[in-house]
């Protein structure tokens, strides 16, 4: 099975978490796209759901495939959000934001009763941090915010290499108009501590550590989809 097949299998398995009439948060990225496509097929078959997208890209795909879209303003409480991840560990802690949608993904996931993560098996890690941690920052004073991020890392006894994310040679701009600094750390033994420190920095809007948000991970493997459920 390729990673793509595993993502697709996990996405299809996630349909079980969507009941008729559900309000569904739609994640962002290639795995989430498989879910959006599978959900649209279900809707064609008669399932009635309302969806909130976590990015312009997901909104466009979902609308094109005929999903009924709403907003978090109209529906502030969702039943379930199904999204991908860049990494997850045994404590259901995640790194997200590889696609740059972490802020809206976190808002939508925490507005949902359940967050279900769908992933291929390469995303499972013992310790978070191999994937560079995306930190969404206000463009103003980006270098000043950068050194405060660096200081937060040192307080946690970590070292990181900070890189402003670029697209086509220019600073990447998130759907919310912010910049992203990708921080290569290597291993984050205490993600909760780093989460708190990063959140306290003026100029940091949010970051890709998702702590105590995800309750279920569906991981595609060569032998089928493995389910991890919290508690
Ligand atoms: C986007 C994300 C994605 O869920 C994450 O990057 C995984 O992407 P993919 O499913 O393409 O591997 O957090 O901001």
Boltz pocket constraint, residues with backbone or C-beta under 6 A from the ligand:
constraints:
  - pocket:
      binder: B
      contacts: [[A, 27], [A, 28], [A, 29], [A, 30], [A, 31], [A, 32], [A, 83], [A, 84], [A, 85], [A, 86], [A, 95], [A, 96], [A, 97], [A, 98], [A, 99], [A, 100], [A, 101], [A, 102], [A, 105], [A, 118]]
      max_distance: 6.0
